[in-house]
Amino acid sequence: MPDTAPDATVVDNDTGATTSEAKPAVQSLKDNVIKFANDAGDKAKAAAEDGKARAGGALDELATMLRDAATSVDEKVGDQYGGYARSAADAVSNFSQSLQSKQVDDLIGEARDFVKKSPAIAIGTAAAIGFVLARVIKAGLDAPGDQTRGGDKQA
């Protein structure tokens, strides 16, 4: 008499896949998710490195502008106030060098530590930065549509 024992394979009612097919599919899905997460992390780090380099360059330019302004301040207001401008330029320059010398992971760790130590200051700073960014973005979006051909404001 032939063996009529039930087949041990289970079929998923939703996908129609058998358990023997589902395990490799689940593993493949997990592998794809891990790969996607790693790729996203790598892209985020690359973007952060690029942003760090740009911020460092902008800070260097700001320090140069402050040093140039210090000479003008010396002439118009006095040497003492020009010294303040030079001190500010040196502080900005030192911050820029510090920023550029650190790895993104180190900067993230420092930011995390700062938030843990001073959450109120961190929240206030984030709110202020958000407010400024919102104003800058709003100004950028409003600028092209502010005027019609005749120079009148749109309603």
Residue, then its C-alpha position, 0 to 999 in steps of 0.5 A: m500500500p502506498d504511503t499516504a502520510p500528509d506532506a510536511t510542506v505548509v503553504d502560506n495562504d496570502t502568498g502561496a509560497t511554501t515554507s521551503e520557499a519562504k525561508p530563503a525569501v525572508q532571508s533575501l528580504k532581510d539581506n536587502v533591508i540591511k544592504f539598503a540601511n548600510d547604503a543609506g548610512d554611507k550616503a548620509k555620512a558622505a553628505a555630512e562630510d560634504g556639509k562639514a567641509r562646506a561649513g568649514g569653508a563658510l566659517d573661514e570666509l566669515a573669519t576673513m571678513l571679520r578680520d577685514a572689517a576689524t581694520s575698518v573698525d580700527e579707523k572708524v571707532g578705535d583700536q579696542y573695538g577692532g581688537y574685539a572684531r579680531s578676537a571674534a575672527d580668531a574664535v570663528s577660525n579656531f572653531s572652523q579648524s576644530l570642526q574640520s579636524k574632527q570626524v562626523d561620528d565624533l561631532i555626532g557624539e559631541a552633539r549627543d553629549f551636549v543634548k544630554k547635558s543641556p537639553a533646554i539649550a539644545i531645544g532652544t537652539a534647535a527652535a531658533i535654527g528652525f525659525v531662521l531656516a523657515r524664514v530663509i526658505k519662506a523668503g526664497l519661495d516668496a521672492p520669485g512670485d512677489q511681483t507681477r509683470g507690472g511690478d505690482k504685488q500679487a494678491 
